[in-house]
């Protein structure tokens, strides 16, 4: 029998913020901020799914979180053979070293320049359009890996959609994708690609039964590389949210 490998997204798949939970019954805090305050929770169904995966499979997270933010979850990935972080920009071997054979984000000089440029352009766009939010470059393994834009909690986030429309053509010509989900917008360079990271790991792991788990359009590429796909019923993919 083939051994089972589960590649799984984390946020809005295994955990989510309280406001996105269907009820408060039986919630367990599994995601925290840097001070240790609870931010994200698993429902009883998600807790059972996590336990089932860990009993039966090698579970590999494939997440937009960088390593620091991944460590602020308590899902039990300490024994994962590999970790895919920052939308696929980094692949770590257990022991938290970059996986052998994985090209480091700093080795993509032109993409690093695009990241620095787009951060400045986005900040300027936000000033000109007077929107409430923040823009920052996410760092993983001491390297810039993507630009994250968040709408302020109290503000409407329609402007993220507008920003995406304005930047998409230029960005996709030079770099990768712009991913929008809820009040988060991410400018991904070509090296931040969950599908490329999963493809790399499949090459190492060989013949296995692969199940992919994820909620958003940015997961679809790696889900398609798996033998089976598992998608939360209330998710960007299922709801067909055209952002
Ligand atoms: Mg997600």
Boltz pocket constraint, residues with backbone or C-beta under 6 A from the ligand:
constraints:
  - pocket:
      binder: B
      contacts: [[A, 9], [A, 10], [A, 11], [A, 12], [A, 13], [A, 214], [A, 215], [A, 216]]
      max_distance: 6.0
